[in-house]
């Protein structure tokens, strides 16, 4: 502990004007989409940021009936459930009588003349306090930390001028870090654009064309009845679903089926090296193209493409075509809530088909350029991870008293409101006792 610092629990930092409480029990029956009071939920709380996502409301009359605590702009709101557990942010919205929150969000309101709220916020989000929160969580299926356990945690408290300086330095460093992260993410987006440009250029010449059924065997699989244990118990045959198609290669199966399933259902073993196209699936899965690295059966959501023997050398070319045409292929899908492709669409897909020599040349050019993209992408991902680690390192140093220089601390001690943290806490306690 640094000189002039002290330790304190949240309850000891709340002056008579502040609060430390849970949100409110607001059930579905209490809500009203036409209400004027918005219900802030766990989804609104990011890790240090306010996401502003929830869309649930109740009336002012119901909020009063439930004796709800209204959130003020600048209050710290802390998520008592993952993910991650204990994430906290400042509430940024105006209107003190317009917002309440759910029970699993704690509200912390301090008197900023006594405790800097941004200092307390960064303190909560620091590795030291996060570790303490994790150690005090409870529950089986849904882990959470109770407000009682939150109130057991000791926070390192600096003198008030030092709190302000620490906050200023944290946020200066975070701003620089955020700029760096923004540039890395911009580079990621530029890489995506470049990848698409490479693929578009590769296939835009006026080549002769064929339909997929002319150069390959296109079929689909099926799902053996789940209730028949003879199809699933002690299975040994890999069985692939569309969720496996988000990578360029399928190296393992989601599940295993039996030889009985292979014999009695429409499942067939598809040879290693075949291409797979997702005909339907969640989110961005539909239209994805991957390649089997194992012999496997598939479900009915996948179109399997096995090149005819004389066209085996065209497989990589066709694979890159389907990857390039991902968005266009998705637009061909039909249906209501979950649009689907069908086998006929895949069979009749028209593909450019230059000479084998030209195909080989195009594939080499694509893979050479995209290999450079892959290396850059990996470097960007590593640097993004390092940036997050650096953010945590900054917070760790800040609340170990190692972020400010000796000169910066000396300047803090010249401030009019300088006093040791111990005296500051004594003043807060005195105010609380007087109330």
LINLIN-V759657 format. One record per residue. N is the residue number from 1. RES is the residue in one small letter. PHI is phi in whole degrees, -180 to 180 (none if undefined). PSI is psi in whole degrees, -180 to 180 (NA if undefined). D_LAST is the distance of its C-alpha to the last C-alpha in Angstrom with 1 decimal. Layout:
n:N res:RES phi:PHI psi:PSI d_last:D_LAST
n:N res:RES phi:PHI psi:PSI d_last:D_LAST
This chain:
n:1 res:x phi:none psi:129 d_last:30.7
n:2 res:x phi:-67 psi:156 d_last:31.2
n:3 res:x phi:-59 psi:138 d_last:30.4
n:4 res:x phi:75 psi:1 d_last:26.9
n:5 res:x phi:-93 psi:165 d_last:25.8
n:6 res:x phi:-148 psi:177 d_last:23.5
n:7 res:x phi:-117 psi:145 d_last:22.8
n:8 res:x phi:-153 psi:151 d_last:19.7
n:9 res:x phi:-91 psi:163 d_last:19.0
n:10 res:x phi:-54 psi:-44 d_last:17.6
n:11 res:x phi:-57 psi:-32 d_last:14.4
n:12 res:x phi:-80 psi:-12 d_last:13.9
n:13 res:x phi:-98 psi:-9 d_last:14.6
n:14 res:x phi:-90 psi:113 d_last:12.2
n:15 res:x phi:-75 psi:175 d_last:9.5
n:16 res:x phi:-56 psi:-26 d_last:6.6
n:17 res:x phi:-84 psi:-10 d_last:9.7
n:18 res:x phi:-101 psi:178 d_last:12.0
n:19 res:x phi:-142 psi:156 d_last:13.5
n:20 res:x phi:-141 psi:101 d_last:16.0
n:21 res:x phi:-146 psi:167 d_last:18.1
n:22 res:x phi:-83 psi:167 d_last:21.8
n:23 res:x phi:-71 psi:-162 d_last:23.8
n:24 res:x phi:-116 psi:154 d_last:25.1
n:25 res:x phi:-77 psi:98 d_last:28.2
n:26 res:x phi:-116 psi:105 d_last:30.4
n:27 res:x phi:-85 psi:169 d_last:34.0
n:28 res:x phi:-57 psi:-39 d_last:37.2
n:29 res:x phi:-67 psi:-21 d_last:37.5
n:30 res:x phi:-84 psi:-13 d_last:34.2
n:31 res:x phi:-88 psi:155 d_last:35.5
n:32 res:x phi:-147 psi:115 d_last:37.6
n:33 res:x phi:-60 psi:-18 d_last:39.5
n:34 res:x phi:-93 psi:1 d_last:39.3
n:35 res:x phi:-70 psi:163 d_last:35.5
n:36 res:x phi:-99 psi:-9 d_last:33.5
n:37 res:x phi:-104 psi:120 d_last:30.6
n:38 res:x phi:-88 psi:140 d_last:31.6
n:39 res:x phi:-96 psi:111 d_last:30.9
n:40 res:x phi:-79 psi:131 d_last:30.4
n:41 res:x phi:-120 psi:176 d_last:32.1
n:42 res:x phi:-57 psi:-36 d_last:32.9
n:43 res:x phi:-63 psi:-21 d_last:36.0
n:44 res:x phi:-77 psi:-17 d_last:34.0
n:45 res:x phi:-102 psi:109 d_last:32.5
n:46 res:x phi:-87 psi:-176 d_last:35.0
n:47 res:x phi:-83 psi:86 d_last:34.6
n:48 res:x phi:91 psi:-1 d_last:32.5
n:49 res:x phi:-132 psi:155 d_last:33.7
n:50 res:x phi:-97 psi:123 d_last:33.0
n:51 res:x phi:-90 psi:-24 d_last:36.3
n:52 res:x phi:57 psi:56 d_last:35.7
n:53 res:x phi:-107 psi:-36 d_last:38.0
n:54 res:x phi:-70 psi:154 d_last:36.7
n:55 res:x phi:-133 psi:38 d_last:38.1
n:56 res:x phi:-111 psi:146 d_last:36.2
n:57 res:x phi:-139 psi:163 d_last:34.5
n:58 res:x phi:-145 psi:167 d_last:33.0
n:59 res:x phi:-83 psi:157 d_last:32.5
n:60 res:x phi:-58 psi:-35 d_last:29.3
n:61 res:x phi:-65 psi:-42 d_last:29.8
n:62 res:x phi:-69 psi:-39 d_last:30.1
n:63 res:x phi:-61 psi:-39 d_last:27.0
n:64 res:x phi:-69 psi:-42 d_last:25.0
n:65 res:x phi:-61 psi:-39 d_last:26.8
n:66 res:x phi:-83 psi:-2 d_last:25.9
n:67 res:x phi:58 psi:46 d_last:22.2
n:68 res:x phi:-70 psi:150 d_last:22.7
n:69 res:x phi:-92 psi:120 d_last:20.2
n:70 res:x phi:-81 psi:142 d_last:21.7
n:71 res:x phi:-89 psi:137 d_last:22.3
n:72 res:x phi:-98 psi:151 d_last:21.7
n:73 res:x phi:-58 psi:132 d_last:24.3
n:74 res:x phi:95 psi:-9 d_last:23.4
n:75 res:x phi:-67 psi:147 d_last:21.5
n:76 res:x phi:-86 psi:127 d_last:22.9
n:77 res:x phi:-113 psi:131 d_last:24.8
n:78 res:x phi:-125 psi:126 d_last:26.2
n:79 res:x phi:-81 psi:122 d_last:29.1
n:80 res:x phi:-88 psi:4 d_last:28.9
n:81 res:x phi:-131 psi:157 d_last:32.7
n:82 res:x phi:-69 psi:165 d_last:35.7
n:83 res:x phi:-134 psi:127 d_last:37.4
n:84 res:x phi:-85 psi:158 d_last:36.2
n:85 res:x phi:-64 psi:132 d_last:33.3
n:86 res:x phi:86 psi:5 d_last:30.0
n:87 res:x phi:-62 psi:144 d_last:31.2
n:88 res:x phi:-141 psi:153 d_last:28.5
n:89 res:x phi:-152 psi:167 d_last:28.5
n:90 res:x phi:-86 psi:138 d_last:26.6
n:91 res:x phi:-76 psi:120 d_last:26.7
n:92 res:x phi:-98 psi:-5 d_last:29.0
n:93 res:x phi:-90 psi:144 d_last:29.5
n:94 res:x phi:-80 psi:157 d_last:28.4
n:95 res:x phi:106 psi:88 d_last:27.0
n:96 res:x phi:-67 psi:-20 d_last:23.5
n:97 res:x phi:-111 psi:25 d_last:24.7
n:98 res:x phi:-115 psi:-10 d_last:27.9
n:99 res:x phi:-138 psi:134 d_last:27.1
n:100 res:x phi:-129 psi:174 d_last:25.8
n:101 res:x phi:-137 psi:164 d_last:26.8
n:102 res:x phi:-74 psi:165 d_last:28.4
n:103 res:x phi:-63 psi:-28 d_last:26.8
n:104 res:x phi:-86 psi:15 d_last:28.4
n:105 res:x phi:-120 psi:118 d_last:26.5
n:106 res:x phi:-85 psi:148 d_last:23.0
n:107 res:x phi:-114 psi:131 d_last:20.7
n:108 res:x phi:-125 psi:121 d_last:18.6
n:109 res:x phi:-126 psi:123 d_last:16.7
n:110 res:x phi:-115 psi:163 d_last:15.4
n:111 res:x phi:-87 psi:112 d_last:14.4
n:112 res:x phi:-67 psi:-12 d_last:17.9
n:113 res:x phi:-76 psi:-15 d_last:17.1
n:114 res:x phi:-113 psi:-37 d_last:15.8
n:115 res:x phi:-138 psi:126 d_last:18.0
n:116 res:x phi:-71 psi:118 d_last:21.3
n:117 res:x phi:-65 psi:-32 d_last:21.5
n:118 res:x phi:-72 psi:-30 d_last:25.3
n:119 res:x phi:-65 psi:-45 d_last:25.1
n:120 res:x phi:-67 psi:-39 d_last:23.1
n:121 res:x phi:-60 psi:-51 d_last:25.6
n:122 res:x phi:-64 psi:-34 d_last:28.6
n:123 res:x phi:-60 psi:-47 d_last:27.1
n:124 res:x phi:-61 psi:-39 d_last:26.9
n:125 res:x phi:-84 psi:2 d_last:30.5
n:126 res:x phi:-79 psi:157 d_last:31.9
n:127 res:x phi:-57 psi:-37 d_last:34.4
n:128 res:x phi:-61 psi:-49 d_last:32.3
n:129 res:x phi:-74 psi:-37 d_last:29.4
n:130 res:x phi:-59 psi:-42 d_last:31.9
n:131 res:x phi:-63 psi:-41 d_last:33.8
n:132 res:x phi:-65 psi:-42 d_last:30.7
n:133 res:x phi:-62 psi:-46 d_last:30.0
n:134 res:x phi:-61 psi:-38 d_last:33.6
n:135 res:x phi:-70 psi:-20 d_last:33.6
n:136 res:x phi:-106 psi:7 d_last:30.8
n:137 res:x phi:-72 psi:158 d_last:32.3
n:138 res:x phi:-147 psi:170 d_last:33.7
n:139 res:x phi:114 psi:160 d_last:36.1
n:140 res:x phi:-103 psi:-72 d_last:39.8
n:141 res:x phi:-77 psi:-36 d_last:41.1
n:142 res:x phi:-125 psi:102 d_last:37.9
n:143 res:x phi:-71 psi:141 d_last:35.9
n:144 res:x phi:-154 psi:166 d_last:32.2
n:145 res:x phi:-115 psi:132 d_last:29.1
n:146 res:x phi:-78 psi:158 d_last:26.3
n:147 res:x phi:-64 psi:-32 d_last:22.6
n:148 res:x phi:-59 psi:-44 d_last:22.3
n:149 res:x phi:-73 psi:-34 d_last:25.0
n:150 res:x phi:-60 psi:-37 d_last:23.5
n:151 res:x phi:-73 psi:-7 d_last:20.4
n:152 res:x phi:-87 psi:-15 d_last:22.8
n:153 res:x phi:-79 psi:133 d_last:24.2
n:154 res:x phi:-90 psi:128 d_last:23.7
n:155 res:x phi:-104 psi:137 d_last:23.8
n:156 res:x phi:-73 psi:122 d_last:25.4
n:157 res:x phi:-116 psi:126 d_last:23.0
n:158 res:x phi:-97 psi:163 d_last:24.7
n:159 res:x phi:-56 psi:153 d_last:23.6
n:160 res:x phi:-58 psi:-46 d_last:22.4
n:161 res:x phi:-62 psi:-35 d_last:25.8
n:162 res:x phi:-70 psi:-35 d_last:27.6
n:163 res:x phi:-58 psi:-47 d_last:25.7
n:164 res:x phi:-62 psi:-41 d_last:27.0
n:165 res:x phi:-68 psi:-39 d_last:30.5
n:166 res:x phi:-64 psi:-44 d_last:30.6
n:167 res:x phi:-60 psi:-46 d_last:29.7
n:168 res:x phi:-61 psi:-42 d_last:32.4
n:169 res:x phi:-72 psi:-41 d_last:35.0
n:170 res:x phi:-56 psi:-48 d_last:34.4
n:171 res:x phi:-74 psi:-28 d_last:34.7
n:172 res:x phi:-66 psi:-46 d_last:37.8
n:173 res:x phi:-67 psi:-39 d_last:39.4
n:174 res:x phi:-64 psi:-37 d_last:38.5
n:175 res:x phi:-63 psi:-44 d_last:40.0
n:176 res:x phi:-63 psi:-41 d_last:43.2
n:177 res:x phi:-65 psi:-43 d_last:43.2
n:178 res:x phi:-63 psi:-37 d_last:42.7
n:179 res:x phi:-63 psi:-42 d_last:45.6
n:180 res:x phi:-64 psi:-43 d_last:47.8
n:181 res:x phi:-64 psi:-42 d_last:46.9
n:182 res:x phi:-61 psi:-40 d_last:47.7
n:183 res:x phi:-67 psi:-38 d_last:51.0
n:184 res:x phi:-65 psi:-42 d_last:51.8
n:185 res:x phi:-69 psi:-34 d_last:51.1
n:186 res:x phi:-64 psi:-41 d_last:53.2
n:187 res:x phi:-63 psi:-37 d_last:56.0
n:188 res:x phi:-60 psi:-45 d_last:55.6
n:189 res:x phi:-65 psi:-39 d_last:56.2
n:190 res:x phi:-65 psi:-35 d_last:59.1
n:191 res:x phi:-64 psi:-40 d_last:60.6
n:192 res:x phi:-61 psi:-45 d_last:60.5
n:193 res:x phi:-63 psi:-43 d_last:62.3
n:194 res:x phi:-64 psi:-42 d_last:64.8
n:195 res:x phi:-57 psi:-48 d_last:65.5
n:196 res:x phi:-63 psi:-37 d_last:66.2
n:197 res:x phi:-65 psi:-40 d_last:68.4
n:198 res:x phi:-61 psi:-48 d_last:70.4
n:199 res:x phi:-68 psi:-40 d_last:71.0
n:200 res:x phi:-62 psi:-45 d_last:71.9
n:201 res:x phi:-62 psi:-37 d_last:74.4
n:202 res:x phi:-64 psi:-31 d_last:76.0
n:203 res:x phi:-114 psi:11 d_last:76.9
n:204 res:x phi:-90 psi:-5 d_last:77.6
n:205 res:x phi:-72 psi:164 d_last:81.4
n:206 res:x phi:-86 psi:76 d_last:84.0
n:207 res:x phi:-89 psi:161 d_last:84.9
n:208 res:x phi:-67 psi:160 d_last:86.8
n:209 res:x phi:-127 psi:159 d_last:84.7
n:210 res:x phi:-140 psi:165 d_last:84.8
n:211 res:x phi:-99 psi:152 d_last:82.8
n:212 res:x phi:-58 psi:-36 d_last:81.0
n:213 res:x phi:-68 psi:-16 d_last:83.2
n:214 res:x phi:-81 psi:-19 d_last:86.2
n:215 res:x phi:-123 psi:-2 d_last:85.0
n:216 res:x phi:-154 psi:162 d_last:82.9
n:217 res:x phi:-93 psi:116 d_last:82.3
n:218 res:x phi:-112 psi:123 d_last:79.2
n:219 res:x phi:-148 psi:-179 d_last:77.8
n:220 res:x phi:-136 psi:171 d_last:74.7
n:221 res:x phi:-108 psi:-154 d_last:73.6
n:222 res:x phi:-155 psi:172 d_last:72.0
n:223 res:x phi:-111 psi:113 d_last:69.4
n:224 res:x phi:-59 psi:147 d_last:70.9
n:225 res:x phi:-55 psi:128 d_last:69.5
n:226 res:x phi:-66 psi:-31 d_last:66.3
n:227 res:x phi:-76 psi:-9 d_last:67.3
n:228 res:x phi:-97 psi:104 d_last:70.5
n:229 res:x phi:-65 psi:-22 d_last:69.8
n:230 res:x phi:-64 psi:-20 d_last:73.3
n:231 res:x phi:-89 psi:-19 d_last:72.2
n:232 res:x phi:-124 psi:-37 d_last:69.0
n:233 res:x phi:-66 psi:128 d_last:69.1
n:234 res:x phi:59 psi:34 d_last:70.3
n:235 res:x phi:-65 psi:152 d_last:71.0
n:236 res:x phi:-131 psi:-4 d_last:72.4
n:237 res:x phi:-102 psi:121 d_last:73.0
n:238 res:x phi:-58 psi:137 d_last:70.3
n:239 res:x phi:-132 psi:119 d_last:69.0
n:240 res:x phi:-106 psi:139 d_last:67.1
n:241 res:x phi:-114 psi:169 d_last:64.8
n:242 res:x phi:-63 psi:-22 d_last:63.8
n:243 res:x phi:-64 psi:-18 d_last:60.4
n:244 res:x phi:-83 psi:-3 d_last:62.5
n:245 res:x phi:-93 psi:12 d_last:63.9
n:246 res:x phi:-82 psi:-4 d_last:61.0
n:247 res:x phi:-114 psi:163 d_last:62.8
n:248 res:x phi:-67 psi:-24 d_last:66.2
n:249 res:x phi:-132 psi:145 d_last:67.6
n:250 res:x phi:-102 psi:111 d_last:67.1
n:251 res:x phi:-102 psi:-15 d_last:67.4
n:252 res:x phi:-150 psi:160 d_last:66.2
n:253 res:x phi:-94 psi:155 d_last:66.0
n:254 res:x phi:-69 psi:-41 d_last:63.1
n:255 res:x phi:-146 psi:177 d_last:64.9
n:256 res:x phi:-123 psi:138 d_last:68.3
n:257 res:x phi:-115 psi:171 d_last:70.8
n:258 res:x phi:-98 psi:170 d_last:74.0
n:259 res:x phi:-66 psi:-29 d_last:77.7
n:260 res:x phi:-63 psi:-43 d_last:77.9
n:261 res:x phi:-61 psi:-40 d_last:75.4
n:262 res:x phi:-64 psi:-35 d_last:77.6
n:263 res:x phi:-79 psi:-38 d_last:80.7
n:264 res:x phi:-102 psi:-6 d_last:79.4
n:265 res:x phi:-122 psi:-178 d_last:77.1
n:266 res:x phi:-83 psi:6 d_last:77.4
n:267 res:x phi:-66 psi:137 d_last:75.7
n:268 res:x phi:-135 psi:147 d_last:77.9
n:269 res:x phi:-76 psi:124 d_last:77.6
n:270 res:x phi:-97 psi:130 d_last:77.1
n:271 res:x phi:-69 psi:148 d_last:78.6
n:272 res:x phi:-52 psi:138 d_last:76.6
n:273 res:x phi:99 psi:-11 d_last:76.6
n:274 res:x phi:-71 psi:154 d_last:76.3
n:275 res:x phi:-93 psi:147 d_last:73.8
n:276 res:x phi:-124 psi:133 d_last:71.1
n:277 res:x phi:-124 psi:127 d_last:69.6
n:278 res:x phi:-76 psi:120 d_last:66.6
n:279 res:x phi:-86 psi:-27 d_last:67.6
n:280 res:x phi:-157 psi:162 d_last:64.2
n:281 res:x phi:167 psi:172 d_last:60.9
n:282 res:x phi:-71 psi:146 d_last:57.1
n:283 res:x phi:55 psi:-120 d_last:55.8
n:284 res:x phi:-93 psi:8 d_last:58.1
n:285 res:x phi:-67 psi:-43 d_last:60.4
n:286 res:x phi:-55 psi:126 d_last:63.1
n:287 res:x phi:95 psi:-9 d_last:65.9
n:288 res:x phi:-66 psi:144 d_last:65.0
n:289 res:x phi:-121 psi:133 d_last:68.1
n:290 res:x phi:-140 psi:175 d_last:68.4
n:291 res:x phi:-127 psi:134 d_last:71.2
n:292 res:x phi:-72 psi:127 d_last:71.9
n:293 res:x phi:-103 psi:7 d_last:72.2
n:294 res:x phi:-141 psi:157 d_last:73.1
n:295 res:x phi:-73 psi:132 d_last:75.4
n:296 res:x phi:-160 psi:157 d_last:73.3
n:297 res:x phi:-92 psi:163 d_last:73.1
n:298 res:x phi:-133 psi:168 d_last:70.7
n:299 res:x phi:-90 psi:-179 d_last:69.1
n:300 res:x phi:-76 psi:-6 d_last:70.1
n:301 res:x phi:-85 psi:-2 d_last:67.4
n:302 res:x phi:-119 psi:133 d_last:69.4
n:303 res:x phi:-93 psi:126 d_last:72.7
n:304 res:x phi:-101 psi:135 d_last:74.6
n:305 res:x phi:-120 psi:110 d_last:77.1
n:306 res:x phi:-111 psi:112 d_last:79.9
n:307 res:x phi:-64 psi:139 d_last:82.2
n:308 res:x phi:-61 psi:152 d_last:85.9
n:309 res:x phi:-51 psi:-45 d_last:87.7
n:310 res:x phi:-73 psi:-11 d_last:89.4
n:311 res:x phi:-114 psi:15 d_last:86.1
n:312 res:x phi:-56 psi:-35 d_last:84.0
n:313 res:x phi:-68 psi:-13 d_last:84.0
n:314 res:x phi:-90 psi:-2 d_last:82.1
n:315 res:x phi:-57 psi:-49 d_last:79.1
n:316 res:x phi:-63 psi:-39 d_last:76.8
n:317 res:x phi:-62 psi:-46 d_last:77.9
n:318 res:x phi:-66 psi:-39 d_last:77.0
n:319 res:x phi:-61 psi:-46 d_last:73.7
n:320 res:x phi:-66 psi:-32 d_last:72.6
n:321 res:x phi:-63 psi:-46 d_last:73.9
n:322 res:x phi:-67 psi:-36 d_last:71.6
n:323 res:x phi:-65 psi:-43 d_last:68.6
n:324 res:x phi:-62 psi:-39 d_last:69.4
n:325 res:x phi:-94 psi:21 d_last:69.8
n:326 res:x phi:-50 psi:-54 d_last:66.6
n:327 res:x phi:-66 psi:-41 d_last:65.1
n:328 res:x phi:-63 psi:-40 d_last:68.5
n:329 res:x phi:-65 psi:-40 d_last:69.1
n:330 res:x phi:-61 psi:-36 d_last:65.7
n:331 res:x phi:-69 psi:-18 d_last:66.7
n:332 res:x phi:-80 psi:-12 d_last:69.8
n:333 res:x phi:-71 psi:156 d_last:67.8
n:334 res:x phi:-134 psi:164 d_last:67.7
n:335 res:x phi:131 psi:179 d_last:65.8
n:336 res:x phi:-94 psi:-103 d_last:62.8
n:337 res:x phi:-61 psi:-42 d_last:59.3
n:338 res:x phi:-124 psi:92 d_last:60.5
n:339 res:x phi:-59 psi:142 d_last:63.5
n:340 res:x phi:-127 psi:152 d_last:66.2
n:341 res:x phi:-86 psi:172 d_last:69.2
n:342 res:x phi:-140 psi:170 d_last:72.3
n:343 res:x phi:-63 psi:-36 d_last:75.2
n:344 res:x phi:-62 psi:-41 d_last:77.6
n:345 res:x phi:-61 psi:-45 d_last:75.4
n:346 res:x phi:-66 psi:-44 d_last:75.3
n:347 res:x phi:-60 psi:-37 d_last:79.1
n:348 res:x phi:-97 psi:10 d_last:79.9
n:349 res:x phi:-62 psi:127 d_last:77.7
n:350 res:x phi:-87 psi:125 d_last:79.9
n:351 res:x phi:-123 psi:145 d_last:79.6
n:352 res:x phi:-66 psi:147 d_last:81.4
n:353 res:x phi:-147 psi:75 d_last:84.1
n:354 res:x phi:-72 psi:-176 d_last:85.8
n:355 res:x phi:-63 psi:155 d_last:88.2
n:356 res:x phi:-54 psi:-38 d_last:86.9
n:357 res:x phi:-64 psi:-43 d_last:87.3
n:358 res:x phi:-68 psi:-40 d_last:85.2
n:359 res:x phi:-58 psi:-46 d_last:82.5
n:360 res:x phi:-61 psi:-43 d_last:82.4
n:361 res:x phi:-63 psi:-44 d_last:82.1
n:362 res:x phi:-64 psi:-44 d_last:79.2
n:363 res:x phi:-62 psi:-43 d_last:77.3
n:364 res:x phi:-60 psi:-43 d_last:77.7
n:365 res:x phi:-65 psi:-44 d_last:76.4
n:366 res:x phi:-60 psi:-52 d_last:73.3
n:367 res:x phi:-68 psi:-32 d_last:72.5
n:368 res:x phi:-66 psi:-47 d_last:73.0
n:369 res:x phi:-70 psi:-42 d_last:70.6
n:370 res:x phi:-73 psi:-23 d_last:68.0
n:371 res:x phi:-63 psi:-40 d_last:68.1
n:372 res:x phi:-64 psi:-42 d_last:66.9
n:373 res:x phi:-60 psi:-42 d_last:64.1
n:374 res:x phi:-61 psi:-42 d_last:63.2
n:375 res:x phi:-66 psi:-42 d_last:62.9
n:376 res:x phi:-66 psi:-41 d_last:60.7
n:377 res:x phi:-61 psi:-43 d_last:58.5
n:378 res:x phi:-64 psi:-41 d_last:58.0
n:379 res:x phi:-63 psi:-42 d_last:57.2
n:380 res:x phi:-63 psi:-44 d_last:54.6
n:381 res:x phi:-61 psi:-42 d_last:53.0
n:382 res:x phi:-62 psi:-42 d_last:52.9
n:383 res:x phi:-70 psi:-32 d_last:51.2
n:384 res:x phi:-67 psi:-39 d_last:48.6
n:385 res:x phi:-66 psi:-41 d_last:47.8
n:386 res:x phi:-64 psi:-37 d_last:47.7
n:387 res:x phi:-64 psi:-42 d_last:45.3
n:388 res:x phi:-66 psi:-40 d_last:42.8
n:389 res:x phi:-64 psi:-38 d_last:43.2
n:390 res:x phi:-67 psi:-38 d_last:42.7
n:391 res:x phi:-59 psi:-45 d_last:39.4
n:392 res:x phi:-67 psi:-36 d_last:38.2
n:393 res:x phi:-65 psi:-40 d_last:39.5
n:394 res:x phi:-61 psi:-46 d_last:37.6
n:395 res:x phi:-65 psi:-39 d_last:34.3
n:396 res:x phi:-62 psi:-45 d_last:35.3
n:397 res:x phi:-65 psi:-41 d_last:36.1
n:398 res:x phi:-58 psi:-44 d_last:32.9
n:399 res:x phi:-98 psi:9 d_last:30.6
n:400 res:x phi:-102 psi:2 d_last:32.9
n:401 res:x phi:77 psi:26 d_last:32.5
n:402 res:x phi:-118 psi:12 d_last:36.2
n:403 res:x phi:-89 psi:-38 d_last:36.1
n:404 res:x phi:-86 psi:146 d_last:35.7
n:405 res:x phi:-78 psi:169 d_last:38.5
n:406 res:x phi:-61 psi:-38 d_last:38.3
n:407 res:x phi:-66 psi:-39 d_last:38.8
n:408 res:x phi:-68 psi:-38 d_last:35.9
n:409 res:x phi:-68 psi:-40 d_last:33.5
n:410 res:x phi:-61 psi:-38 d_last:34.8
n:411 res:x phi:-66 psi:-38 d_last:34.1
n:412 res:x phi:-61 psi:-39 d_last:30.5
n:413 res:x phi:-69 psi:-14 d_last:30.1
n:414 res:x phi:-89 psi:-8 d_last:31.3
n:415 res:x phi:-68 psi:148 d_last:28.4
n:416 res:x phi:-63 psi:-33 d_last:26.1
n:417 res:x phi:-96 psi:20 d_last:22.9
n:418 res:x phi:-68 psi:132 d_last:24.6
n:419 res:x phi:-160 psi:159 d_last:22.8
n:420 res:x phi:-64 psi:156 d_last:23.3
n:421 res:x phi:-62 psi:-33 d_last:21.3
n:422 res:x phi:-63 psi:-43 d_last:20.3
n:423 res:x phi:-69 psi:-38 d_last:18.6
n:424 res:x phi:-60 psi:-47 d_last:17.1
n:425 res:x phi:-65 psi:-35 d_last:15.5
n:426 res:x phi:-65 psi:-38 d_last:14.3
n:427 res:x phi:-66 psi:-42 d_last:12.6
n:428 res:x phi:-62 psi:-44 d_last:10.9
n:429 res:x phi:-63 psi:-39 d_last:9.9
n:430 res:x phi:-62 psi:-43 d_last:8.7
n:431 res:x phi:-61 psi:-43 d_last:6.4
n:432 res:x phi:-64 psi:-41 d_last:5.3
n:433 res:x phi:-68 psi:-37 d_last:5.3
n:434 res:x phi:-64 psi:-36 d_last:3.8
n:435 res:x phi:-68 psi:NA d_last:0.0
